[in-house]
Structures are given as structure tokens and as C-alpha cells.
């Protein structure tokens, strides 16, 4: 793998007249915030920029409200410039059909903080010590000499505040970055509420149903315990996928369980599995055994089949 520094990435992007920035499937605030922050910065240097993500889903309202959201184009309208950057995708597969755009680029760059990322670009800025990909983008923008104004800072803040759980598990450096972003003009209270504490009323009903079906296995994970729940496709109703992603944060509060898992049926028979751990279990090997990846305390993978079979395979792998 050809690892590189923010300065190396800045050199490539600084010379590029046009850049394509790709976010991962079912985008979260870190991938979109990273993409928009980088896109805004490059646009201000005169580059032509397009930002996109795979799939037909639309961005949730909180993310379309981010500065620079006008840079986002539908996946089927992506031009695919000679320089393509992937942000916050741990594998090429996380780019979905847009992976082909990344692979045919003249210069391909990976910017990511997942420890499971083996590097799939010509240049790979991968730093598992970073709490989010957005802070790596900030380092690139600094290397480019781009002013971090309120708009760019807000996009970086979106990734930082969500991937650190409102700074609950942030490293000291992330707190310093957070202070810098607030000083740059980010309205922290507004964006923290919008990104972390805002859901439709229908979400409350869904959470009630999901928690009612949650199961706890005290023997799993060498006696450390696992709690898990299933979100079937026909349970969703009007609740969007972005709101479903937050259910894992409700389940993970169970005191007796070291590991929490939520099985989300994204389409009939197709599952996205979210995993969270407290501090005694490393989730990277667990997710990797199922073809996924992530971080020590936050990881995930995909599976297919009946819910009972998907859950059984997971429990047998603990």
C-alpha cells in the first residue's frame, strides 16, 4: 500500500483543475462533511468539483443543510474527473457502483481513518489514530493554505461531532480541533442538536418496536454479553435510513452488554449490521470475519438471507 501524508495529497489536489470526491454508500455526516469541506476548499482555489455517493437514496435534511451541499450530484450524473478522492470509505466496495469511477481515475486518492482499510488507491492517507476522516481533510486543507471559514468548519464539525459521539470518546487532539472550528464560526449548539438529537415522531414508535424485540445473551463474547435487535424492512414506514442508523446508540447503553448489534434490512433479504463495543472487545476481527470492517469499538458488515439466519451466523461467530 502506498501510504502518504496530507502534504502529498495537497500537492496532487493543488495541481488538479477538476476533482471528483466520492462518499460511501448510505452516507453519514463524516463522509458527507469530509466531501463537502474538501469540495468547498478546492472550489475556492478555482477547481471544478463534484461530490457524490452511490445508491438512489436522498440525503437526509440535516445533511442537505450543510454548506456546500450544492456540490452533490446524483451518482448517475458523475463525470469522473482525472483525479478522484474517496473519503471515509474503508473499502472499494463501500463506493458501490461508483467504485468503477474511482478505479479508472488517472490519480486515485483514499482519505480515511478506519483501521481495517488496507488502502485501495494510488495514494492512501489512512490514519486510524484520527477520530474521524473530516479531521484528515482539515489537515489537507491546511496544507493547501486554504482559509478555514465558518462554512468549511461546519462541514468538518459535522464529521467530528458525530464520530466522537458529541466528544464522549474524543482524543485530546479532537477537542483542540473542535475549539478551532467553533472559533471559526460554527454554531455548535445548532449543529449538535440537528445531527445528534433530532428525529421525527415516527422514529420513537420504531425504536419502541425494535427495543421490544431486543435480545440479550450474557454468555456471548466470553461472558461479557451481547445485546442485539432486528429492524426488518417492513418496520420502517416513514422513517428514513439515516434515522435508523442511530438506533445502535440507543441499544449500546445496556450496562450488562459489552457488544451491541443492530441488524437493519436495507432491502428484502439484504442486511447492514452495525456493531458497537465498550472497551473489552475488538470489533475489527469480528466484522472482518463477515467481510466488513471499521474500528475497534465501531464496525459493521453486510449479509443476506432470512433474519434468523443472519442473526445465527453472527452469534456463532462470537
C-alpha positions as CSV (number, residue, x, y, z in Angstrom):
1,X,0.0,0.0,0.0
2,X,1.3,3.4,-0.9
3,X,0.7,5.5,2.2
4,X,1.1,9.2,2.1
5,X,0.8,12.4,4.1
6,X,-1.6,15.3,4.0
7,X,1.1,17.3,2.2
8,X,1.3,14.6,-0.6
9,X,-2.4,14.7,-1.1
10,X,-2.4,18.5,-1.1
11,X,0.2,18.5,-3.8
12,X,-1.9,16.3,-6.0
13,X,-5.1,18.2,-5.4
14,X,-3.5,21.6,-5.7
15,X,-2.4,20.9,-9.2
16,X,-5.8,19.4,-10.3
17,X,-8.1,21.6,-12.4
18,X,-11.0,19.2,-11.7
19,X,-11.7,16.7,-8.9
20,X,-14.3,14.1,-8.2
21,X,-15.0,13.4,-4.5
22,X,-16.8,10.1,-3.6
23,X,-18.6,9.4,-0.3
24,X,-19.6,6.0,0.9
25,X,-23.0,4.3,0.5
26,X,-25.8,5.4,2.9
27,X,-23.6,8.5,3.7
28,X,-23.2,9.7,7.3
29,X,-22.1,13.1,8.5
30,X,-18.4,12.2,8.4
31,X,-18.3,11.1,4.8
32,X,-20.5,14.0,3.6
33,X,-18.9,16.5,5.9
34,X,-15.5,15.4,4.6
35,X,-16.6,15.5,1.0
36,X,-18.1,19.0,1.2
37,X,-15.3,20.5,3.3
38,X,-12.8,19.3,0.7
39,X,-15.0,20.3,-2.2
40,X,-15.6,23.8,-0.8
41,X,-11.9,24.3,-0.3
42,X,-10.9,23.1,-3.8
43,X,-13.7,25.2,-5.4
44,X,-12.3,28.3,-3.8
45,X,-9.0,27.5,-5.5
46,X,-10.8,27.5,-8.8
47,X,-11.1,23.7,-9.3
48,X,-14.2,22.2,-10.8
49,X,-15.6,19.9,-8.2
50,X,-18.3,17.2,-8.0
51,X,-19.3,15.3,-4.8
52,X,-21.4,12.2,-5.0
53,X,-22.3,8.9,-3.2
54,X,-23.7,5.6,-4.6
55,X,-27.3,4.5,-4.4
56,X,-30.6,6.1,-5.1
57,X,-31.2,7.3,-1.5
58,X,-31.5,11.0,-0.9
59,X,-29.5,12.8,1.7
60,X,-31.4,13.5,5.0
61,X,-32.4,17.1,5.6
62,X,-29.7,17.6,8.2
63,X,-27.0,16.9,5.6
64,X,-28.6,18.8,2.7
65,X,-28.5,21.8,5.1
66,X,-24.7,21.6,5.3
67,X,-22.7,24.4,3.5
68,X,-21.7,23.3,0.0
69,X,-24.5,20.7,-0.4
70,X,-25.0,22.1,-3.9
71,X,-21.8,20.4,-4.9
72,X,-23.5,17.0,-4.6
73,X,-24.6,15.4,-7.8
74,X,-26.6,12.1,-8.3
75,X,-24.4,9.1,-8.9
76,X,-25.6,8.6,-12.5
77,X,-24.6,12.2,-13.3
78,X,-21.0,11.8,-12.1
79,X,-18.5,12.9,-14.7
80,X,-15.5,11.2,-13.2
81,X,-12.6,13.7,-13.4
82,X,-8.9,12.5,-13.8
83,X,-8.4,13.0,-10.0
84,X,-10.8,11.1,-7.8
85,X,-10.8,11.2,-4.0
86,X,-12.6,8.7,-1.7
87,X,-13.5,10.0,1.7
88,X,-14.3,7.8,4.7
89,X,-14.8,4.5,2.7
90,X,-13.0,1.6,4.3
91,X,-13.1,-0.5,1.2
92,X,-13.7,0.0,-2.5
93,X,-17.0,-1.9,-2.1
94,X,-18.3,1.0,0.1
95,X,-18.3,3.1,-3.0
96,X,-20.8,0.8,-4.7
97,X,-21.2,1.4,-8.4
98,X,-19.0,4.5,-8.1
99,X,-16.1,2.2,-7.4
100,X,-15.7,2.0,-11.2
101,X,-15.2,5.8,-11.3
102,X,-12.5,5.5,-8.7
103,X,-10.7,2.7,-10.4
104,X,-10.5,4.4,-13.8
105,X,-9.1,7.6,-12.4
106,X,-5.7,8.8,-13.5
107,X,-4.9,9.7,-9.9
108,X,-6.9,8.0,-7.1
109,X,-6.7,9.1,-3.5
110,X,-8.1,7.4,-0.4
111,X,-8.6,9.6,2.7
112,X,-9.9,7.5,5.7
113,X,-9.5,6.7,9.4
114,X,-10.7,3.1,9.5
115,X,-8.1,0.7,10.9
116,X,-9.4,-2.0,8.6
117,X,-8.6,0.0,5.4
118,X,-5.9,-1.8,3.5
119,X,-5.5,1.0,1.0
120,X,-7.1,0.8,-2.4
121,X,-5.9,4.0,-4.0
122,X,-2.8,5.1,-5.8
123,X,-2.3,7.4,-2.7
124,X,-3.6,6.4,0.7
125,X,-3.9,8.9,3.6
126,X,-5.1,6.4,6.2
127,X,-4.7,7.4,9.9
128,X,-6.6,5.1,12.4
129,X,-5.5,7.5,15.2
130,X,-7.8,10.2,13.8
131,X,-11.3,10.2,15.4
132,X,-12.9,11.0,12.0
133,X,-12.0,11.4,8.4
134,X,-13.0,15.1,8.5
135,X,-10.0,16.0,10.6
136,X,-7.7,14.4,8.0
137,X,-9.5,16.6,5.4
138,X,-8.8,19.6,7.6
139,X,-5.1,18.7,7.5
140,X,-5.2,18.6,3.7
141,X,-6.9,22.0,3.5
142,X,-4.3,23.4,5.9
143,X,-1.5,22.0,3.7
144,X,-3.2,23.7,0.7
145,X,-3.2,27.0,2.6
146,X,-7.0,27.3,2.4
147,X,-8.7,29.6,4.9
148,X,-11.0,27.6,7.2
149,X,-14.0,29.8,7.3
150,X,-17.4,29.1,9.0
151,X,-18.7,27.0,6.1
152,X,-15.8,24.7,5.8
153,X,-15.5,24.5,9.6
154,X,-19.2,23.5,9.8
155,X,-18.7,20.6,7.4
156,X,-15.6,19.3,9.3
157,X,-17.5,19.8,12.6
158,X,-20.3,17.5,11.3
159,X,-17.9,14.6,11.0
160,X,-16.1,15.4,14.2
161,X,-19.2,15.7,16.5
162,X,-20.9,12.6,15.2
163,X,-17.9,10.2,15.0
164,X,-16.9,11.2,18.6
165,X,-20.4,10.8,20.0
166,X,-20.5,14.5,20.9
167,X,-16.9,14.3,22.1
168,X,-17.7,11.4,24.5
169,X,-14.8,9.3,23.2
170,X,-12.7,12.0,21.6
171,X,-9.0,12.1,21.8
172,X,-7.4,15.3,23.2
173,X,-6.5,16.5,19.7
174,X,-10.1,16.3,18.6
175,X,-11.1,18.7,21.4
176,X,-8.5,21.1,20.2
177,X,-9.8,20.8,16.7
178,X,-13.4,21.3,18.0
179,X,-12.4,24.5,19.7
180,X,-10.7,25.7,16.5
181,X,-13.9,25.0,14.5
182,X,-16.1,26.9,17.0
183,X,-13.7,29.8,16.9
184,X,-14.1,29.8,13.1
185,X,-17.8,30.4,13.4
186,X,-19.5,27.0,13.8
187,X,-22.8,27.2,15.7
188,X,-22.1,24.1,17.8
189,X,-25.4,24.0,19.7
190,X,-27.4,24.2,16.5
191,X,-25.5,21.5,14.6
192,X,-25.1,19.2,17.6
193,X,-28.9,19.2,18.0
194,X,-29.5,18.8,14.3
195,X,-27.0,15.9,13.8
196,X,-27.4,14.0,17.1
197,X,-30.7,14.9,18.8
198,X,-33.3,15.4,16.1
199,X,-35.7,12.6,14.9
200,X,-39.2,12.5,13.6
201,X,-42.0,11.4,15.9
202,X,-42.3,8.2,13.8
203,X,-38.8,7.3,14.9
204,X,-40.0,7.0,18.5
205,X,-42.5,4.4,17.5
206,X,-39.9,2.4,15.5
207,X,-37.4,2.5,18.4
208,X,-40.2,1.2,20.7
209,X,-40.8,-1.8,18.4
210,X,-37.1,-2.5,18.0
211,X,-36.3,-2.4,21.7
212,X,-39.3,-4.6,22.5
213,X,-37.7,-7.3,20.3
214,X,-34.2,-6.8,21.6
215,X,-32.4,-9.8,23.0
216,X,-29.6,-10.1,25.5
217,X,-27.1,-13.1,25.6
218,X,-25.0,-12.9,28.8
219,X,-22.8,-15.8,27.7
220,X,-21.6,-14.3,24.4
221,X,-18.2,-12.7,24.0
222,X,-16.6,-14.9,26.7
223,X,-19.3,-13.9,29.2
224,X,-19.1,-10.2,28.5
225,X,-22.5,-10.2,26.9
226,X,-24.1,-9.0,23.7
227,X,-27.4,-7.2,23.1
228,X,-28.9,-7.3,19.6
229,X,-32.0,-6.2,17.8
230,X,-33.5,-6.5,14.3
231,X,-35.0,-3.7,12.2
232,X,-37.0,-5.5,9.4
233,X,-37.7,-3.7,6.2
234,X,-41.4,-3.7,6.8
235,X,-41.0,-2.0,10.1
236,X,-39.5,1.2,8.7
237,X,-42.7,3.0,7.5
238,X,-41.8,6.7,7.0
239,X,-38.6,6.5,9.0
240,X,-35.5,7.2,6.8
241,X,-32.3,5.2,6.7
242,X,-30.4,7.9,8.4
243,X,-32.6,7.8,11.5
244,X,-32.4,4.0,11.6
245,X,-28.6,4.3,11.9
246,X,-29.0,6.0,15.3
247,X,-30.7,3.0,16.9
248,X,-27.4,1.4,17.7
249,X,-26.7,4.3,20.0
250,X,-29.8,3.5,22.0
251,X,-29.1,-0.2,22.3
252,X,-25.4,0.3,23.3
253,X,-26.4,1.9,26.6
254,X,-27.2,-1.6,28.1
255,X,-24.9,-1.9,31.1
256,X,-24.6,-5.7,31.0
257,X,-23.6,-5.9,27.4
258,X,-20.1,-5.3,26.1
259,X,-21.2,-5.6,22.5
260,X,-24.4,-4.2,20.8
261,X,-25.5,-5.2,17.3
262,X,-28.4,-3.9,15.1
263,X,-29.4,-5.9,12.0
264,X,-31.0,-3.5,9.5
265,X,-32.8,-4.8,6.5
266,X,-32.0,-2.3,3.8
267,X,-34.0,-4.2,1.2
268,X,-35.8,-7.5,1.4
269,X,-33.2,-10.1,2.4
270,X,-30.3,-7.6,2.4
271,X,-28.8,-6.6,5.8
272,X,-26.5,-4.0,7.1
273,X,-25.1,-4.9,10.5
274,X,-23.9,-2.2,12.9
275,X,-21.6,-3.2,15.8
276,X,-20.5,-1.3,18.9
277,X,-18.3,-2.3,21.8
278,X,-17.4,-0.6,25.1
279,X,-13.7,-1.4,25.7
280,X,-13.0,-5.1,26.1
281,X,-13.8,-6.5,22.6
282,X,-12.1,-5.6,19.4
283,X,-14.7,-5.5,16.7
284,X,-12.4,-5.3,13.7
285,X,-11.7,-9.1,13.5
286,X,-15.4,-9.8,14.2
287,X,-16.6,-7.6,11.4
288,X,-13.7,-8.8,9.1
289,X,-14.8,-12.4,9.6
290,X,-18.1,-11.4,7.9
291,X,-16.4,-9.4,5.1
292,X,-16.8,-6.0,6.8
293,X,-14.5,-3.6,8.8
294,X,-14.3,-0.5,10.8
295,X,-12.8,0.4,14.2
296,X,-12.1,-1.4,17.4
297,X,-15.3,-0.1,19.1
298,X,-17.4,0.7,16.0
299,X,-17.7,-1.6,13.0
300,X,-20.1,-3.2,10.6
301,X,-20.7,-5.6,7.7
302,X,-23.3,-6.7,5.2
303,X,-25.2,-10.0,4.9
304,X,-28.1,-11.5,3.2
305,X,-30.8,-14.1,3.8
306,X,-33.6,-14.6,6.3
307,X,-33.2,-12.6,9.6
308,X,-32.9,-15.7,11.7
309,X,-30.0,-17.0,9.6
310,X,-28.2,-13.7,9.6
311,X,-28.5,-13.4,13.4
312,X,-27.5,-17.0,13.9
313,X,-24.3,-16.5,11.8
314,X,-23.4,-13.5,13.9
315,X,-23.9,-15.2,17.2
316,X,-22.0,-18.3,16.1
317,X,-19.0,-16.1,15.2
318,X,-18.8,-14.5,18.7
